[in-house]
Structures are given as structure tokens and as C-alpha cells.
Amino acid sequence: MHVADHADDVAGLEFAVRVALRPDDVREAGRRALAAARGQRGTTIREAHVGPAAIRYVVFGRGLVRQMVLHLTWEELAAGRRRVRLTVGEHLVEPNRLLFIPLGPPVVPALPTARAFVAALRDELTGSAARPPTRPALPVPRPARPQASVDSPEVV
């Protein structure tokens, strides 16, 4: 594993936010994010363990190979607010080769699925996903067509 080669990509997944959500709401946000991040490129992400203040998500590849572990934890702050933090645990780095011939730098196969999940989770936690869509601009009224009278020919 060449963890240092992809440290920036993997570290970019991690975040911390302060929310006014109950633990059940945080868990439900995670479930909605799972649904939004259905497997990409042959990977799936699942809720692997749920604790009183933590959830562990695992990204699996083909053959149920564990490719990445994500840890969601939260801690109580004052006045019913919580700090929710997502960190990346172990992750798989694969060489980018074809029959022993290097094709490029090593890859983290779980990144597309993990990025989709993290983006959806952050939106769920911060309320971005719950915001109503922006209203379209009002249509511009068209000028009325002149009405043809019985006495005059129709103008087109």
C-alpha cells in the first residue's frame, strides 16, 4: 500500500460540522446518504457497525474485498448541538497495471463511491439536501397577437 501517494485525496474526504441534530437524526442522515451513493465501479458502501456515538461504514469492492473504512462520530456540545466528524480509517491502494506493465500512478478504488457518500452525507447533515429548489424566473409575457377582424384579412 502506498498510503502517502493518495494522502491528499483520502484526507479530502474528512470533515467536521456542528449540527443541531439528535443522534437518531444523524443515523438517518447516514442512511439517506448511503442510498444516494449507491455503488460505483463495482463498489458498494454499507453500514457495518452502529454504536451509541459512532457509525462505521465500509466500502466493499468485487468479491467483498474491503476497500475503505469510514468512521462517523459525534460528541455532545452545549444546548443540544453536536460536533459530527467523519474520518477515514484503512483504505486499499491498488497498482494501476496491466500484466505487470505500469499504466499510471496507483489508485484508491473506493474513492468515487466514498466521495459520493461523503458529499451526500455532508449535505444531509448541514441541511443542503433539505433546502427547497430555487424557483425558476417568472416567464416574460409575450406581446398579444393582433386579432383578425371579419372585415380584414388575417395578419400572420
C-alpha positions in Angstrom: 0.0 0.0 0.0 1.2 3.4 -0.9 -0.9 5.4 1.5 1.3 8.6 1.2 0.7 8.7 -2.6 -3.0 9.4 -2.1 -3.0 11.2 1.3 -4.5 14.4 -0.1 -7.3 12.6 -1.9 -8.2 10.5 1.1 -7.8 13.4 3.6 -10.1 15.4 1.4 -12.9 13.1 2.4 -12.7 14.0 6.1 -14.8 16.7 7.6 -16.3 18.0 10.9 -19.5 20.0 11.3 -21.6 21.3 14.1 -25.3 20.4 13.9 -28.5 20.6 16.0 -29.5 17.1 15.2 -30.3 14.2 17.6 -28.2 11.0 17.3 -31.2 9.3 15.6 -31.3 12.1 13.0 -27.5 11.7 12.4 -28.0 8.0 11.8 -30.9 8.7 9.5 -28.8 11.2 7.5 -26.2 8.5 7.1 -28.9 6.1 5.7 -30.1 8.6 3.2 -26.5 9.3 2.1 -26.0 5.5 1.6 -29.0 5.5 -0.7 -27.6 8.5 -2.6 -24.2 6.9 -3.0 -25.1 3.5 -4.4 -22.1 1.6 -5.6 -20.0 3.0 -8.4 -17.5 1.0 -10.5 -18.4 -2.3 -8.8 -18.2 -1.0 -5.2 -20.8 -0.8 -2.5 -20.9 1.0 0.8 -22.6 -0.4 3.8 -23.2 0.5 7.4 -21.0 -2.0 9.3 -21.4 -1.1 12.9 -23.6 1.3 14.9 -22.7 2.4 18.4 -24.1 5.0 20.8 -22.0 7.8 19.3 -20.4 6.3 16.2 -21.2 4.6 12.9 -18.6 2.7 10.8 -19.2 2.5 7.1 -17.3 0.1 4.8 -16.7 0.3 1.1 -16.5 -3.1 -0.5 -15.3 -4.0 -3.9 -15.9 -7.0 -6.1 -15.7 -10.3 -4.1 -16.5 -8.3 -0.9 -12.9 -7.0 -0.7 -12.9 -4.3 1.9 -11.5 -1.2 0.2 -12.1 1.6 2.7 -13.4 2.2 6.2 -15.2 5.5 7.2 -15.9 6.4 10.8 -18.7 8.8 11.7 -18.6 10.0 15.3 -20.4 12.7 17.2 -20.0 14.4 20.5 -22.4 16.4 22.6 -21.8 20.2 22.8 -23.8 22.7 24.7 -27.5 23.4 24.1 -28.4 20.2 22.2 -25.8 20.7 19.5 -23.3 18.1 18.4 -20.0 18.0 16.6 -20.1 15.3 13.9 -16.8 14.2 12.4 -16.1 11.8 9.5 -12.6 10.3 9.3 -11.1 7.7 7.0 -9.6 4.6 8.5 -7.8 2.0 6.5 -8.0 2.1 2.7 -6.8 0.0 -0.2 -4.4 1.3 -2.8 -4.0 -0.7 -5.9 -1.3 -0.6 -8.6 -2.5 0.7 -11.9 -1.1 -2.1 -14.1 -1.9 -4.4 -17.0 0.1 -7.6 -16.9 2.9 -6.2 -14.8 3.2 -3.1 -17.0 2.6 0.2 -15.1 -0.1 2.3 -16.7 -0.1 5.1 -14.2 0.1 6.0 -10.5 -1.6 3.7 -8.0 -5.3 4.2 -7.5 -7.7 4.1 -4.5 -10.6 2.2 -6.0 -13.1 3.2 -3.3 -12.7 7.0 -3.9 -15.6 7.5 -6.3 -18.1 5.8 -4.0 -16.6 7.4 -0.9 -16.7 10.9 -2.5 -20.4 10.4 -3.5 -21.3 9.2 0.0 -19.4 12.0 1.8 -20.9 14.7 -0.4 -24.4 13.3 0.2 -23.8 12.9 4.0 -22.4 16.5 4.4 -25.5 17.8 2.5 -27.8 15.8 4.7 -26.1 16.9 7.9 -25.9 20.6 7.0 -29.4 20.8 5.6 -28.3 21.4 2.0 -30.3 18.4 0.8 -33.4 19.7 2.6 -33.4 23.2 1.0 -36.2 23.8 -1.4 -35.1 24.1 -5.0 -34.7 27.6 -6.3 -37.7 29.0 -8.1 -37.4 29.5 -11.8 -37.7 33.0 -13.1 -41.2 34.2 -14.0 -41.9 33.9 -17.7 -41.8 37.0 -19.7 -45.2 37.8 -21.1 -45.5 37.7 -24.9 -47.0 40.6 -26.7 -50.5 39.9 -27.8 -51.0 38.9 -31.5 -53.3 41.3 -33.3 -56.8 39.9 -33.6 -58.0 39.4 -37.2 -61.4 41.0 -37.8 -64.0 39.7 -40.1 -63.6 42.6 -42.4 -59.8 42.4 -42.8 -57.5 39.6 -43.9 -55.7 37.7 -41.2 -52.2 39.1 -40.4 -49.6 36.4 -39.6 
